[in-house]
């Protein structure tokens, strides 16, 4: 099982978090940790404080945040942006992502978040 931790932004169905946890993944959501009303910057800072990659549908703002962080040398644990997709499709893509990072980490001991979620 992957040791990589994931945080779902408030626009992601929290059911995804519960389903992935049932499969053994370390996932939490903005809804579950009562962060739904916070700004995008507060969301990414929370994810950073928890050592988590953030998954969001808010492509415009989080691409801007990612670019800003890169330009200023700030680091984070990854930002995954995704179009609005059916729940089953998001789950399928996240399971592939977890498989990808497990293989990547095992083979190179380095991790790079695919951007966006691979299909």
C-alpha positions as CSV (number, residue, x, y, z in Angstrom):
1,X,0.0,0.0,0.0
2,X,1.2,3.5,-0.8
3,X,2.4,5.6,2.1
4,X,1.5,8.8,0.1
5,X,-1.1,10.9,1.8
6,X,-3.9,12.7,-0.1
7,X,-6.2,15.6,0.8
8,X,-9.4,16.2,-1.1
9,X,-10.4,19.8,-1.6
10,X,-13.9,20.9,-0.7
11,X,-15.1,20.4,-4.3
12,X,-14.3,16.7,-4.3
13,X,-17.0,14.3,-3.0
14,X,-15.9,13.1,0.5
15,X,-17.2,9.7,-0.4
16,X,-14.0,9.2,-2.4
17,X,-12.0,9.7,0.8
18,X,-14.0,7.0,2.7
19,X,-13.8,4.5,-0.2
20,X,-10.0,5.0,-0.5
21,X,-9.5,4.7,3.2
22,X,-11.4,1.4,3.2
23,X,-8.8,0.2,0.7
24,X,-6.0,1.2,3.0
25,X,-5.0,4.6,1.7
26,X,-4.3,7.6,3.9
27,X,-6.9,10.1,2.6
28,X,-8.9,12.8,4.2
29,X,-11.2,15.5,2.8
30,X,-11.9,19.2,3.6
31,X,-15.4,18.1,4.6
32,X,-14.1,15.6,7.1
33,X,-11.6,18.0,8.8
34,X,-14.0,20.9,8.7
35,X,-12.1,23.1,6.2
36,X,-14.8,23.6,3.6
37,X,-15.0,27.4,3.9
38,X,-11.3,28.3,3.9
39,X,-9.5,29.9,1.0
40,X,-7.5,28.0,-1.6
41,X,-4.3,29.2,0.1
42,X,-5.5,27.9,3.4
43,X,-6.4,24.6,1.8
44,X,-2.9,24.1,0.3
45,X,-1.2,25.3,3.5
46,X,-3.3,22.7,5.5
47,X,-2.3,20.0,3.0
48,X,1.4,21.0,3.4
49,X,1.1,21.0,7.2
50,X,-0.2,17.4,7.0
51,X,2.3,16.3,4.3
52,X,-0.4,15.6,1.8
53,X,-0.9,16.0,-1.9
54,X,-4.1,18.0,-2.6
55,X,-6.7,16.9,-5.2
56,X,-9.0,19.6,-6.5
57,X,-11.4,20.5,-9.4
58,X,-10.4,24.1,-9.0
59,X,-8.0,24.0,-11.9
60,X,-7.7,27.8,-12.5
61,X,-6.8,28.8,-8.9
62,X,-4.6,25.8,-8.1
63,X,-2.5,26.1,-11.3
64,X,-1.9,29.7,-10.3
65,X,-1.0,28.7,-6.8
66,X,1.4,26.0,-8.1
67,X,3.1,28.5,-10.4
68,X,3.4,31.1,-7.6
69,X,4.9,28.5,-5.3
70,X,7.4,27.5,-8.0
71,X,8.3,31.1,-8.8
72,X,9.0,31.9,-5.1
73,X,10.7,28.6,-4.2
74,X,7.9,27.5,-1.8
75,X,7.4,23.7,-1.7
76,X,4.3,21.5,-1.3
77,X,3.6,17.8,-1.5
78,X,1.8,18.0,-4.9
79,X,-1.3,19.5,-6.5
80,X,-3.5,17.3,-8.6
81,X,-6.1,19.1,-10.7
82,X,-8.9,17.3,-12.4
83,X,-12.0,18.2,-14.4
84,X,-15.3,17.4,-12.9
85,X,-15.7,13.7,-13.6
86,X,-18.1,10.9,-12.3
87,X,-17.1,9.5,-8.9
88,X,-16.2,6.1,-10.4
89,X,-13.9,7.7,-12.9
90,X,-12.1,9.8,-10.2
91,X,-11.7,6.7,-8.1
92,X,-10.3,4.7,-11.1
93,X,-7.8,7.5,-11.8
94,X,-6.7,7.8,-8.2
95,X,-6.1,4.1,-7.9
96,X,-3.9,4.3,-11.0
97,X,-2.1,7.3,-9.5
98,X,-1.5,5.4,-6.3
99,X,-0.1,2.5,-8.4
100,X,2.0,4.8,-10.4
101,X,3.6,6.5,-7.4
102,X,4.1,3.1,-5.7
103,X,6.1,1.9,-8.7
104,X,7.9,5.2,-9.2
105,X,8.9,5.5,-5.6
106,X,10.0,1.9,-5.4
107,X,12.2,2.1,-8.5
108,X,13.7,5.6,-8.1
109,X,13.2,6.6,-4.5
110,X,12.0,9.9,-5.9
111,X,8.4,11.1,-6.4
112,X,7.0,13.5,-9.0
113,X,3.3,14.2,-9.0
114,X,1.8,13.6,-12.5
115,X,0.0,16.7,-13.6
116,X,-2.9,16.2,-14.2
117,X,-4.1,12.8,-13.0
118,X,-3.0,10.3,-15.6
119,X,-5.8,8.5,-17.5
